[in-house]
Amino acid sequence: MLTINEIFYSIQGESTFAGQPCVFVRLTACDLRCSWCDTQYAFHDGQKRSLSEVIKEIETYKCQLVEITGGEPLLQDDIYPLMTHLSTHGWTVLLETGGHHSTERVPSKVITILDVKCPGSGESDRNDLTNLNRLRQGDELKFVIKDREDYDFACDVMQRHAVAEQVTAVHFSPVHGVLDPKQLSEWILADGLQVRLQLQAHKYIWGPTARSV
């Protein structure tokens, strides 16, 4: 059984898959409390659903791109058989995880989007940076950046762990409505970083407070 907050069909707003139709499976519960979190409603709200029920609903959308997100999806053990089923039955599966739980058991066909927490989140001490060693080509890395301290932290992690060579993309995402994307762009250009500026497209399409988009 899984505790599901919501399943919905929308345009992917982040990652290298941005702009594509995608089915989102949002799981309930998170053991982090990031200062900028935009999905606090997923901390507690949800319903118990069987794997077969979840798969059946995903199938109704006729879309082969699925993102498993939260909350923190790796808190629920039954997420692994769900990811295995989807990734071996024709779906492209994205897993977005905070990275404070081991990704060792994530199926090899699943694309991990590892969200390393910067100091501005208030949760950077929870990062399990050994997960950086588990990243594979095809995986992606994400830093949500609130201010210059966060930017410098992200740059340091990139340099010390040589992550750019391990993954398909490294995303620097400004906290929406807090850090001006222009400012972050200028820092990236000044340092000649080989990263992607990531804007959350769904927030520009439907607004920053809309749910199920």
C-alpha positions as CSV (number, residue, x, y, z in Angstrom):
1,M,0.0,0.0,0.0
2,L,1.0,3.6,-0.7
3,T,-0.3,6.8,0.9
4,I,-1.0,9.0,-2.0
5,N,-1.5,12.7,-1.8
6,E,-2.6,13.2,-5.4
7,I,-2.2,11.8,-8.9
8,F,-2.5,14.3,-11.7
9,Y,-1.7,15.0,-15.4
10,S,0.1,18.2,-16.3
11,I,3.0,19.8,-18.1
12,Q,6.3,19.0,-16.6
13,G,7.7,22.2,-15.1
14,E,11.2,21.2,-14.3
15,S,14.2,19.0,-15.3
16,T,15.3,18.3,-18.9
17,F,11.8,17.0,-19.5
18,A,10.3,20.5,-18.9
19,G,7.4,21.2,-21.3
20,Q,6.4,17.6,-21.8
21,P,3.1,16.2,-20.7
22,C,3.6,14.1,-17.5
23,V,1.7,12.1,-14.9
24,F,2.6,13.1,-11.4
25,V,2.3,10.7,-8.5
26,R,2.7,12.7,-5.3
27,L,3.2,10.7,-2.1
28,T,2.2,11.8,1.3
29,A,4.7,12.7,4.1
30,C,8.1,14.4,4.3
31,D,10.6,14.4,7.1
32,L,12.1,17.8,6.0
33,R,10.6,21.2,6.6
34,C,12.4,23.4,4.0
35,S,11.8,27.1,4.5
36,W,10.6,27.6,0.9
37,C,8.5,24.4,0.6
38,D,5.6,24.8,-1.8
39,T,3.9,21.5,-1.1
40,Q,3.2,21.6,2.6
41,Y,-0.2,20.1,1.9
42,A,1.5,16.8,1.1
43,F,2.9,16.5,4.7
44,H,-0.2,14.8,6.0
45,D,-3.0,14.7,3.5
46,G,-3.4,11.5,1.6
47,Q,-5.2,8.2,1.1
48,K,-4.1,4.6,1.3
49,R,-4.1,3.0,-2.2
50,S,-2.9,-0.3,-3.5
51,L,-0.2,-0.6,-6.2
52,S,-2.8,-1.9,-8.6
53,E,-5.1,1.1,-8.0
54,V,-2.2,3.5,-8.5
55,I,-1.1,1.8,-11.7
56,K,-4.6,1.7,-13.1
57,E,-5.0,5.4,-12.6
58,I,-1.7,6.2,-14.2
59,E,-2.8,4.1,-17.2
60,T,-5.9,6.2,-17.8
61,Y,-3.8,9.2,-18.9
62,K,-2.2,7.5,-21.9
63,C,1.1,9.2,-21.1
64,Q,4.4,7.4,-20.9
65,L,6.2,10.0,-18.7
66,V,5.7,9.6,-15.0
67,E,7.2,11.6,-12.1
68,I,7.3,10.1,-8.6
69,T,7.4,13.0,-6.1
70,G,6.2,14.2,-2.7
71,G,6.6,14.9,0.0
72,E,9.6,12.5,0.2
73,P,8.7,9.4,-1.9
74,L,11.5,7.3,-0.5
75,L,9.9,7.3,2.9
76,Q,7.4,4.6,1.6
77,D,8.8,1.2,1.0
78,D,6.2,0.2,-1.6
79,I,7.5,2.9,-3.9
80,Y,10.2,0.5,-5.1
81,P,7.8,-2.1,-6.7
82,L,5.8,0.8,-8.2
83,M,9.0,2.2,-9.9
84,T,10.1,-1.2,-11.0
85,H,6.8,-2.0,-12.6
86,L,6.5,1.3,-14.4
87,S,10.1,1.4,-15.6
88,T,9.9,-2.2,-17.0
89,H,6.5,-1.7,-18.7
90,G,7.2,1.1,-21.0
91,W,7.1,4.2,-18.9
92,T,9.9,6.8,-18.5
93,V,10.1,7.2,-14.7
94,L,11.5,10.3,-12.9
95,L,12.1,10.2,-9.2
96,E,12.4,13.5,-7.4
97,T,14.0,13.0,-4.0
98,G,15.5,15.3,-1.3
99,G,18.5,13.1,-1.2
100,H,18.6,12.6,2.6
101,H,17.5,9.0,2.2
102,S,19.7,6.5,0.3
103,T,19.0,6.1,-3.4
104,E,20.8,2.7,-3.4
105,R,17.6,0.7,-4.1
106,V,16.3,2.9,-6.9
107,P,15.8,0.8,-10.0
108,S,18.5,1.3,-12.6
109,K,16.0,2.4,-15.3
110,V,14.6,5.2,-13.1
111,I,15.9,8.7,-13.7
112,T,16.8,10.2,-10.3
113,I,16.5,13.9,-9.8
114,L,18.5,14.6,-6.7
115,D,17.5,17.8,-4.8
116,V,20.5,18.8,-2.7
117,K,19.4,21.1,0.0
118,C,21.2,24.4,0.4
119,P,21.5,26.4,3.7
120,G,18.6,28.7,2.9
121,S,16.3,25.6,3.1
122,G,17.2,25.2,6.8
123,E,17.8,21.5,6.0
124,S,21.3,21.4,4.5
125,D,22.6,19.4,7.4
126,R,20.3,16.5,6.5
127,N,21.9,16.0,3.0
128,D,23.3,12.5,2.5
129,L,26.0,13.4,0.0
130,T,27.0,9.8,-0.4
131,N,24.0,9.7,-2.8
132,L,26.2,11.8,-5.2
133,N,28.3,8.7,-5.7
134,R,25.2,6.8,-6.8
135,L,24.3,9.2,-9.6
136,R,24.3,7.7,-13.1
137,Q,24.4,9.2,-16.6
138,G,20.8,10.1,-17.2
139,D,20.2,11.3,-13.6
140,E,19.9,15.0,-12.8
141,L,21.0,17.2,-9.9
142,K,19.0,20.1,-8.6
143,F,19.8,23.0,-6.2
144,V,17.0,25.3,-5.1
145,I,18.8,28.7,-4.4
146,K,17.5,31.4,-2.1
147,D,20.5,33.7,-1.9
148,R,24.2,34.1,-2.6
149,E,25.1,31.8,0.3
150,D,23.0,29.1,-1.3
151,Y,24.7,29.7,-4.7
152,D,28.2,29.5,-3.2
153,F,27.2,26.3,-1.4
154,A,25.9,24.7,-4.6
155,C,29.1,25.7,-6.4
156,D,31.2,24.2,-3.7
157,V,29.3,20.9,-3.8
158,M,29.7,20.7,-7.5
159,Q,33.4,21.4,-7.4
160,R,34.2,19.0,-4.5
161,H,32.2,16.1,-5.9
162,A,32.7,16.7,-9.7
163,V,29.1,16.1,-10.2
164,A,28.8,17.7,-13.6
165,E,30.6,14.8,-15.2
166,Q,28.3,12.3,-13.6
167,V,24.9,13.5,-14.6
168,T,22.9,14.7,-17.6
169,A,22.2,18.1,-16.1
170,V,22.7,20.3,-13.1
171,H,19.9,22.7,-12.4
172,F,20.1,25.9,-10.4
173,S,16.5,26.9,-9.5
174,P,15.8,30.3,-7.8
175,V,13.3,30.2,-5.0
176,H,10.2,31.5,-6.8
177,G,9.3,35.0,-5.7
178,V,12.4,35.3,-3.5
179,L,15.5,35.3,-5.7
180,D,15.3,37.2,-9.0
181,P,16.1,34.8,-11.8
182,K,18.1,37.7,-13.4
183,Q,20.4,37.9,-10.4
184,L,21.0,34.1,-10.4
185,S,21.6,34.3,-14.2
186,E,24.2,36.9,-13.7
187,W,26.1,34.9,-11.1
188,I,26.1,31.8,-13.4
189,L,27.4,33.8,-16.3
190,A,30.0,35.6,-14.3
191,D,31.4,32.3,-13.1
192,G,31.0,30.5,-16.4
193,L,29.2,27.6,-14.8
194,Q,28.0,24.7,-16.9
195,V,24.6,24.5,-15.3
196,R,21.0,25.1,-16.3
197,L,19.0,28.0,-14.9
198,Q,15.7,26.3,-14.1
199,L,12.5,28.2,-13.8
200,Q,9.4,26.3,-12.6
201,A,7.3,26.6,-15.7
202,H,4.1,25.4,-14.1
203,K,4.2,28.4,-11.7
204,Y,4.4,30.8,-14.6
205,I,1.6,29.0,-16.5
206,W,-0.9,28.5,-13.6
207,G,0.4,30.7,-10.9
208,P,2.5,29.9,-7.8
209,T,-0.3,28.7,-5.5
210,A,-2.1,26.4,-7.9
211,R,-2.3,22.7,-7.0
212,S,-2.3,19.6,-9.2
213,V,-0.5,21.3,-12.0
